[in-house]
Amino acid sequence: MTKNITLLLLLVTSVLSACSDWLDEVNQNPNATENPQPAYLLTGIQKQGADLYWGAYSGFGSTLLFVQHWAEIQYPEADRYNFSNTSPAIVALWNTGYATLITDLNTILDFPDETANATYKGVALTLRSWVFLLLTDTYGDIPYREVGKSLVPVYDAQKDVYTGLLADLTQAVGLLNANGGNISGDVVYGGDVTKWRKFANSLKLRIALRIADKEEAPAKQTIAALSPSDLIGSNDEAFRFIYASSPQHNPQAAAFDTRDDYRVSKTIIDKLKALNDPRLPVYAQQPSDTSAYIGAGNGLSASNAAAQGLTKTSRPGTYFLTPAAPAVIYSYAEVLFNLAEAVERKYITGNAEDYYKQAITASLQQFGITDATTISDYLAQSSVQYNATSYKQSIGEQKWIAFFGQGLDAFAEWRRLDYPQLTPGPAAVLNGKIPLRFFYPGAEQSLNGKNRSAAVARQGEDLLTTKLWFDVN
């Protein structure tokens, strides 16, 4: 009897062991990376981040319409701000930001040192700070400290997110040094640690100005600790993703492969015309029915939008619709505009007007306008000259022009500086207002309802028109 029981146990053990091996095989996801490598993750993060920033949902399907760089001529619901908390344009930044980008960046940060060296981790911390910055600029209070540590992370107040990001970037700069080791998979800076350090410091400059109207002391302290040599110092050092040919091409160009319903906004075309701005033929194309540049109105009814005519309104310029057009994420021009503002706020010494002129020059050169006479003639116009008594207007309007195509940051800076003064279209649905944030995604109500509700109670109603902490005017 004992012998039979022993044999039976051995048989059961053998069967269970075989089942376990079989279940292990079944439970493997053939599409998942079982042994992720930091180089492959980094390349994917840079590509997916650029697609998100420069693409349809967070760009020309929402924020580029809000700041009136682009307009919709056939399907104007987004241009009328007719969104819900499940609209793809509203949820894409949140879902991709958290589920893809921050998840993969945290994977790199959690690797042991022998798998991901200090340079990998400095780069990952810098990119994670950039993604968190996009999220808080757009939604307000967001999960930050507990992301990756809890299935229901607390929403941090926007002020605390900005403060945390400044500390994260200081840590990143410390990791980005000559002794940190070489990296692979970096398709933006090719592993150049100095350029990564400059990008990290430039993000600190951007964040410091975000908080300047509410938290002047830490803003001033942060900027005063930076010197121009710590920052992006030329167009060649700008943070940008360079695309290739189809199918790995610029998402703005990709959109026009299959559709033709977006046009350049009448608002910015009229402004470029008024300033005799040489960027006009870069930003827009002449319609086939006329030799003039004609912008489309924002926020029109479907019938009025369509009546403007596909062949009578300007498409975005070929510069943007070329497959290999770069997705610019942080330009040299932005650094110079920010330094001009820092001088005006008396955070640093220098000449604000000189920085302003250098910023416009850098933007013109970024878009291929290099003729010295053309540049000097543009700067000499009274409508372009710097006005120190209204520096937010001078910087705000020129920064808005320079940010063409960079919807998320153009949206943030328009809210912060309050220039240019934009008017919603006649069929817009927000009672004469332009959106000031995105809704929280509707899924958060079921997935993290308690913490979302706490954020709404603190920040204000979950509406497109609720003003965020940094937006004081």
C-alpha positions in Angstrom: 0.0 0.0 0.0 2.8 2.4 1.0 4.6 1.5 -2.3 1.4 2.3 -4.3 1.0 5.7 -2.6 4.6 6.6 -3.2 4.2 5.8 -6.9 1.0 7.8 -7.1 2.7 10.8 -5.5 5.6 10.6 -7.9 3.2 10.4 -10.9 1.2 13.4 -9.6 4.4 15.4 -9.1 5.6 14.6 -12.6 2.3 15.6 -14.1 2.1 18.9 -12.1 5.7 19.7 -13.1 4.9 19.1 -16.8 1.8 21.3 -16.4 3.8 24.0 -14.8 6.3 24.0 -17.6 3.5 24.1 -20.1 1.7 27.0 -18.3 5.0 28.9 -18.1 5.1 28.7 -21.9 1.4 29.6 -22.3 1.7 32.7 -20.0 4.6 34.2 -22.0 3.5 37.1 -24.2 5.0 36.6 -27.6 4.7 40.3 -28.3 6.4 41.4 -25.0 10.1 42.1 -24.5 11.1 39.5 -22.0 14.5 40.9 -21.5 14.3 44.7 -22.3 17.6 46.4 -23.0 18.1 50.1 -22.2 19.3 51.0 -25.7 16.2 49.6 -27.4 13.9 51.2 -24.8 15.6 54.6 -25.3 15.1 54.6 -29.1 11.5 53.6 -28.7 10.8 56.3 -26.1 12.3 59.0 -28.2 10.3 58.0 -31.3 7.0 57.6 -29.4 7.6 60.8 -27.4 8.2 62.8 -30.6 5.1 61.2 -32.3 3.0 62.1 -29.3 4.2 65.7 -29.1 4.2 66.4 -32.8 1.3 64.3 -33.8 -2.5 64.4 -34.2 -4.1 64.0 -30.8 -1.9 66.3 -28.7 -0.9 68.5 -31.5 -3.0 69.4 -34.6 -6.1 67.7 -33.3 -6.2 69.9 -30.2 -3.5 72.3 -29.0 -2.5 73.6 -32.4 -6.2 74.5 -32.8 -6.4 76.1 -29.4 -3.5 78.5 -30.1 -4.8 79.1 -33.7 -1.7 77.8 -35.6 -3.9 75.3 -37.5 -7.6 75.2 -38.3 -10.0 72.4 -39.3 -11.8 73.0 -42.6 -14.0 69.8 -42.9 -14.5 68.3 -39.4 -14.4 71.3 -37.1 -15.7 69.6 -33.8 -12.3 69.8 -32.2 -11.8 73.3 -33.5 -15.1 74.2 -31.7 -13.7 72.6 -28.5 -16.4 69.9 -28.6 -14.5 67.3 -26.6 -15.5 64.8 -23.9 -13.4 63.1 -21.3 -13.1 60.1 -23.6 -12.1 61.9 -26.8 -8.9 60.5 -28.2 -7.3 64.0 -28.3 -7.9 64.3 -24.5 -6.8 60.8 -23.4 -3.8 60.1 -25.7 -1.3 62.3 -23.8 -2.3 60.7 -20.5 -2.4 57.1 -21.7 0.8 57.2 -23.8 2.6 59.4 -21.3 1.9 57.0 -18.3 1.4 53.6 -19.8 4.2 53.7 -22.4 6.7 56.5 -21.9 7.0 56.8 -18.1 6.6 53.0 -17.7 9.6 52.4 -20.0 11.6 55.2 -18.5 11.0 53.8 -15.0 12.2 50.4 -16.3 15.5 52.0 -17.3 15.8 53.8 -13.9 15.1 50.5 -12.1 17.8 48.5 -14.0 20.8 47.5 -12.0 23.9 49.6 -12.7 25.5 46.8 -14.7 22.6 46.9 -17.1 22.0 50.7 -17.3 24.9 53.0 -16.4 24.7 56.5 -14.9 24.4 58.1 -18.4 21.3 55.9 -19.3 19.7 56.9 -16.0 20.5 60.6 -16.4 19.0 60.5 -19.8 15.9 58.6 -18.6 15.4 61.0 -15.7 15.6 63.9 -18.0 13.1 62.5 -20.4 10.8 61.4 -17.6 10.8 65.0 -16.3 9.9 66.2 -19.8 6.9 63.8 -20.0 5.7 64.7 -16.5 6.0 68.4 -17.4 3.8 67.9 -20.5 1.2 66.1 -18.3 1.0 68.7 -15.6 1.1 71.6 -18.0 -1.9 70.1 -19.7 -4.0 68.5 -17.0 -2.9 70.2 -13.8 -2.6 68.1 -10.7 -1.4 64.6 -11.7 0.0 61.4 -10.3 3.7 61.9 -9.9 5.5 60.7 -6.7 3.6 57.4 -6.5 3.7 56.5 -10.2 5.1 53.0 -10.6 4.7 52.4 -6.8 0.9 52.2 -6.5 -1.9 51.0 -8.7 -3.9 54.0 -7.4 -1.3 56.8 -7.2 -2.1 60.0 -5.4 -2.5 63.1 -7.6 0.2 65.6 -6.6 -0.6 69.3 -6.6 0.8 71.1 -9.7 3.1 73.2 -7.5 4.6 70.1 -6.0 5.1 68.4 -9.4 7.1 71.4 -10.6 9.2 71.4 -7.5 9.8 67.7 -7.8 10.8 68.0 -11.4 13.4 70.7 -10.6 14.9 68.3 -8.1 14.8 65.4 -10.5 16.5 67.4 -13.2 19.2 68.5 -10.7 19.8 64.8 -10.0 19.8 64.1 -13.8 22.5 66.8 -14.4 24.6 65.2 -11.7 24.4 61.8 -13.4 25.2 63.2 -16.8 29.0 63.5 -16.6 32.1 62.3 -18.4 32.4 59.3 -16.0 28.9 58.0 -16.5 29.7 55.7 -19.3 28.7 55.4 -23.0 25.2 54.6 -24.2 23.6 53.3 -27.3 20.1 53.8 -28.9 20.2 57.6 -28.5 18.9 58.9 -31.9 18.6 62.5 -30.7 22.0 63.4 -29.3 24.0 60.3 -30.2 25.1 59.8 -26.6 26.6 63.3 -26.3 26.4 63.8 -22.5 27.1 67.5 -22.7 24.1 68.1 -25.0 21.9 66.0 -22.6 23.1 68.1 -19.7 22.2 71.2 -21.6 18.7 69.9 -22.4 18.2 69.0 -18.7 19.2 72.5 -17.6 17.1 74.1 -20.3 14.1 72.2 -18.9 14.9 73.7 -15.5 14.8 77.1 -17.1 11.4 76.4 -18.7 9.9 75.1 -15.4 11.3 78.0 -13.4 9.4 80.4 -15.6 6.3 78.3 -15.4 6.3 78.9 -11.6 7.6 82.5 -11.6 4.3 84.2 -11.2 3.5 82.1 -8.2 6.8 81.1 -6.6 9.3 83.8 -7.4 12.0 82.9 -4.9 12.7 79.3 -6.2 12.2 80.5 -9.8 14.9 83.1 -9.3 17.2 80.8 -7.4 16.9 78.1 -10.2 17.6 80.5 -13.0 20.4 82.5 -11.2 22.3 79.2 -10.8 22.3 78.6 -14.6 24.6 80.3 -17.1 24.1 80.5 -20.8 26.9 77.9 -21.3 24.7 75.4 -19.3 21.9 75.7 -21.8 21.1 74.7 -25.4 23.4 77.1 -27.2 22.7 76.8 -30.9 20.1 75.4 -33.3 22.4 72.4 -33.7 21.9 71.6 -30.0 18.1 71.9 -30.1 16.2 68.9 -28.8 14.6 67.4 -31.9 13.7 64.1 -33.3 14.8 63.6 -37.0 12.4 61.4 -38.9 13.1 59.2 -41.9 11.1 58.2 -45.0 7.7 56.5 -44.8 6.5 54.8 -42.8 8.8 56.2 -40.1 8.0 59.8 -41.1 6.9 62.9 -39.4 3.3 62.5 -38.1 2.2 65.9 -39.6 3.4 64.7 -43.0 1.9 61.3 -42.4 -1.5 62.9 -41.7 -1.6 64.5 -45.2 -0.8 61.2 -46.8 -4.4 60.2 -46.3 -6.4 63.3 -45.5 -6.5 67.0 -46.4 -8.7 68.7 -43.9 -6.3 70.9 -41.9 -5.2 74.3 -42.9 -3.1 77.1 -41.4 -5.1 79.3 -39.2 -6.2 82.7 -40.5 -5.0 84.2 -37.1 -1.4 83.4 -37.6 -1.3 84.0 -41.3 -2.8 87.5 -40.8 -0.2 88.2 -38.2 2.7 87.0 -40.4 1.4 89.2 -43.2 1.1 92.2 -40.9 4.7 91.8 -39.8 6.1 91.1 -43.3 7.4 87.9 -41.6 9.7 85.9 -43.9 8.5 82.6 -42.2 5.1 82.9 -43.9 6.1 80.8 -47.0 7.7 78.3 -44.7 4.7 77.9 -42.5 2.1 78.0 -45.2 1.6 77.1 -48.9 -0.2 79.2 -51.4 -3.6 77.6 -52.3 -3.9 76.2 -55.8 -6.7 78.8 -56.7 -4.7 81.9 -55.7 -1.2 83.3 -55.4 -2.0 84.7 -51.9 -1.7 83.1 -48.5 -5.2 82.5 -47.1 -5.8 81.2 -43.6 -8.8 79.3 -42.5 -11.0 80.5 -39.7 -11.1 78.7 -36.3 -14.2 77.5 -34.6 -16.6 77.6 -37.5 -19.7 75.5 -38.1 -19.2 72.6 -40.4 -20.9 74.4 -43.3 -19.0 77.6 -42.9 -15.7 75.8 -42.5 -16.3 73.8 -45.7 -17.4 76.9 -47.6 -13.9 78.4 -47.2 -12.8 75.9 -49.9 -10.0 73.3 -49.9 -8.4 74.9 -52.9 -8.7 78.5 -51.6 -7.0 78.1 -48.2 -3.4 77.4 -47.3 -2.1 74.0 -46.2 0.8 73.9 -43.8 4.1 74.5 -45.5 6.1 71.8 -47.3 8.7 72.2 -44.6 6.3 70.5 -42.1 4.8 68.0 -44.6 8.2 66.6 -45.7 8.6 63.0 -44.3 11.9 63.8 -42.7 10.8 67.1 -41.1 12.1 67.2 -37.5 9.9 67.2 -34.5 11.4 70.1 -32.5 10.7 69.7 -28.8 13.1 72.4 -27.3 14.5 75.0 -29.6 17.4 77.4 -29.2 15.0 80.3 -29.8 13.0 79.3 -26.8 16.1 79.4 -24.6 16.9 82.9 -25.7 13.3 84.1 -25.2 13.4 82.6 -21.7 16.7 84.4 -21.0 15.2 87.7 -22.1 12.3 87.2 -19.7 14.7 86.2 -16.9 16.5 89.5 -17.4 13.2 91.5 -17.3 12.3 89.7 -14.0 15.7 90.6 -12.7 16.7 87.0 -12.1 19.9 87.4 -14.1 21.8 90.3 -15.5 22.0 91.0 -19.2 20.2 92.9 -22.0 16.7 91.6 -22.5 16.3 93.3 -25.9 19.5 91.6 -27.2 18.3 88.2 -26.1 14.9 88.9 -27.8 16.6 89.8 -31.1 18.8 86.8 -30.8 15.8 84.6 -30.2 14.0 85.8 -33.3 17.1 85.4 -35.3 17.5 81.8 -34.1 13.9 81.1 -35.0 14.3 82.5 -38.5 17.5 80.5 -39.0 15.9 77.4 -37.7 13.4 77.6 -40.6 16.1 78.2 -43.2 16.0 82.1 -43.3 19.7 83.0 -43.1 20.1 86.1 -45.2 21.5 88.8 -42.9 19.7 91.7 -44.7 16.3 89.9 -44.5 16.8 89.3 -40.8 18.0 92.8 -40.0 15.1 94.3 -42.0 12.6 92.2 -40.1 14.0 93.2 -36.7 14.1 96.8 -37.6 10.3 97.1 -38.0 8.5 99.0 -35.3 5.9 96.2 -35.0 8.7 93.8 -34.2 10.9 95.9 -32.0 11.1 95.0 -28.3 8.9 96.9 -25.9 10.3 96.6 -22.4 7.2 98.2 -20.8 5.2 95.2 -22.1 7.8 92.5 -22.3 5.2 89.7 -22.0 3.5 91.0 -25.1 6.7 91.3 -27.1 8.0 87.9 -26.0 4.6 86.2 -26.0 3.7 87.1 -29.6 7.1 86.3 -31.0 7.4 83.1 -29.0 3.9 82.1 -30.3 5.2 82.5 -33.9 8.4 80.7 -33.2 6.5 77.7 -31.6 4.5 77.0 -34.8 3.9 73.3 -34.8 4.8 72.8 -31.1 1.2 72.7 -29.9 1.6 71.6 -26.3 4.3 74.2 -25.4 2.6 77.0 -27.5 -0.5 76.2 -25.5 1.3 76.4 -22.1 3.1 79.7 -23.0 0.0 81.3 -24.3 -1.7 80.7 -21.0 1.3 81.9 -19.0 2.2 85.0 -20.9 -1.4 85.9 -22.1 -0.2 86.9 -25.5 -1.2 86.9 -28.3 -4.8 87.7 -27.3 -6.9 85.1 -29.1 -10.6 85.0 -29.7 -12.6 81.7 -30.1 -14.4 81.1 -33.3 -18.1 82.0 -33.7 -19.3 78.4 -33.4 -17.1 77.4 -30.4 -19.0 75.8 -27.5 -17.3 77.2 -24.4 -19.3 80.4 -24.1 -16.7 82.7 -25.6 -13.7 80.9 -23.9 -10.7 79.0 -25.2 -9.7 75.8 -23.4 -7.2 76.2 -20.5 -6.5 72.5 -19.9 -7.6 69.0 -20.8 -10.2 67.0 -19.0 -8.9 64.1 -16.9 -9.6 60.9 -18.9 -12.9 59.4 -18.1 -11.4 56.0 -17.2 -9.7 57.6 -14.2 -13.1 57.8 -12.5 -13.3 54.0 -12.2 -9.5 53.3 -12.0 -8.4 55.9 -9.5 -11.7 57.7 -8.6 -10.8 58.6 -5.0 -7.6 60.3 -5.9 -9.0 62.0 -9.0 -11.9 63.4 -6.9 -9.4 64.8 -4.4 -7.5 66.5 -7.2 -10.7 68.0 -8.6 -11.8 69.3 -5.2 -8.4 71.0 -4.8 -7.9 72.3 -8.3 -11.4 73.1 -9.4 -14.1 71.5 -11.6 -12.9 69.0 -14.2 -13.7 71.4 -17.1 -11.7 72.6 -20.1 -12.0 76.1 -18.8 -10.7 75.6 -15.3 -7.5 77.6 -14.8 -4.4 75.7 -13.6 -2.2 76.8 -10.7 0.5 78.3 -12.8 -1.9 80.4 -14.9 -2.5 83.5 -12.8 -4.1 86.0 -15.2 
